[in-house]
Amino acid sequence: MVATDFESERGFDEGRFRADVIHESDAQKVVMGYFRPGQFIPVHAPDSDVAITVHEGEGVVREGGTDREVEPGSVVVVPAGEERGVRAETELQATLVTSPPPGEAAHEPVRRGLQRGEFEPE
């Protein structure tokens, strides 16, 4: 069993968002995400479902073609194959649960977007 909390895991990086994997199996991956204002996960569309729960802060979650404003307590679920991305307006902390965990190839658009500094890389 994995048991933790945001205070124990809290940490921010200056260059890009921080993603701490707290659990991963063949069925799911659980990440605690920490974002400074303006940091983001670029829009991409992997073959996995994701549930994003905001613990602290405000931002935007892209769900398909819709940008959803989020705040503490917000939950956004995006099905596999739909575009998704996260952008922080303030310091933002959230859990991201993907099922099944996306493979390395699914993260290529994310890497490109981060390298270019683009929320919508393509």
Secondary structure, DSSP 8 states (H G I E B T S, - for coil): -----HHHH----SSS-EEEEEEE-SS-EEEEEEE-TT-EEEEE--SSEEEEEEEES-EEEEETTEEEEE-TT-EEEE-TTS-EEEEESSSEEEEEEEES---GGGGHHHHHHHHHT-SS--
